[in-house]
């Protein structure tokens, strides 16, 4: 499985915001979504912006996050399910997050297999 092993790497992300430095526990992060040059971090306390890349995050936190699309990583343990939205479009339902990232067509079968093996 691609993605965040909490035993390896940092346990918190240091995110600079208008409120100062935020320490967001990795265990509280539900999803990373890339747009332009920033990453939106969806976590239990809301959202934050991070200046990084999904590739770097996936490399550092491989184990618990899974790439669902070229612009999104989702915490595997917080996936509630997959939802079909229209013809050929699937989104990921994430625990305690309204945002539902799209799943790329190439990743749908992979995710269904991962979820069925839980």
C-alpha positions in Angstrom: 0.0 0.0 0.0 1.2 3.5 -0.8 1.1 6.0 1.8 1.8 7.1 6.3 3.3 4.8 8.9 3.0 6.8 12.2 5.9 4.9 13.6 8.2 6.4 11.0 8.8 10.1 10.3 7.3 13.1 12.1 4.3 12.8 14.3 3.3 16.4 13.6 3.4 18.8 10.7 4.6 22.3 11.3 2.3 24.6 9.3 2.8 28.4 9.1 -0.5 30.3 8.9 -1.9 33.7 9.6 -2.4 32.4 13.2 1.3 31.6 13.5 2.9 28.2 13.7 0.3 25.3 13.8 1.4 21.9 15.0 -1.0 19.4 13.4 -0.7 15.8 14.5 -0.3 13.5 11.6 -2.9 11.1 13.2 -5.5 14.0 12.9 -4.9 14.5 9.2 -7.6 13.1 7.0 -6.6 14.3 3.5 -4.0 16.3 1.5 -5.3 18.0 -1.6 -3.0 19.8 -4.0 -4.1 22.9 -5.9 -1.6 25.1 -7.7 1.6 25.2 -5.6 -0.1 24.6 -2.2 -1.5 21.7 -0.3 -4.7 21.9 1.6 -4.5 19.8 4.8 -7.9 18.6 6.0 -7.6 17.6 9.7 -9.9 17.3 12.8 -9.5 21.0 13.6 -10.3 22.3 10.1 -8.1 23.0 7.2 -4.6 24.5 6.8 -2.4 25.4 3.9 1.0 23.7 3.4 3.8 24.6 1.0 5.0 21.1 0.0 4.4 18.4 -2.6 2.2 15.3 -2.5 5.1 13.3 -3.6 7.3 14.5 -0.7 4.4 13.8 1.8 3.8 10.4 0.4 7.5 9.5 0.6 7.8 10.7 4.2 4.5 9.2 5.4 4.3 6.0 3.4 2.0 3.5 5.1 -1.2 5.2 6.2 -2.0 7.5 3.3 -3.0 6.3 -0.1 -2.9 8.3 -3.3 -6.4 8.4 -4.8 -5.7 10.9 -7.5 -2.8 12.9 -8.8 -3.9 15.7 -6.6 -5.0 13.9 -3.4 -3.8 11.7 -0.6 -6.2 10.2 1.9 -5.6 8.7 5.3 -6.5 5.0 4.7 -7.9 4.5 8.2 -10.3 7.4 7.8 -11.9 6.3 4.6 -15.6 5.6 5.1 -16.2 4.3 1.6 -16.3 5.1 -2.1 -19.2 6.9 -3.7 -20.2 6.8 -7.4 -21.2 10.3 -8.5 -22.4 10.3 -12.1 -21.1 8.1 -14.9 -17.6 7.0 -14.3 -16.9 9.4 -11.4 -16.0 8.1 -8.0 -15.2 10.1 -4.8 -13.8 9.0 -1.4 -15.9 9.6 1.6 -13.7 10.6 4.6 -14.6 10.4 8.2 -15.5 13.8 9.7 -14.6 15.7 6.5 -17.1 17.2 4.0 -14.5 17.3 1.2 -14.7 14.2 -1.0 -11.7 14.0 -3.4 -12.2 12.4 -6.8 -10.6 9.0 -7.4 -8.8 8.6 -10.7 -10.2 5.8 -12.9 -6.9 3.9 -12.6 -7.1 3.9 -8.8 -10.7 2.8 -8.3 -10.1 -0.9 -8.5 -7.0 -0.6 -6.3 -8.9 1.3 -3.6 -11.9 -1.2 -3.8 -9.4 -4.1 -3.2 -7.7 -2.3 -0.3 -11.1 -1.5 1.3 -12.4 -5.0 0.9 -9.2 -6.4 2.6 -9.7 -4.4 5.8 
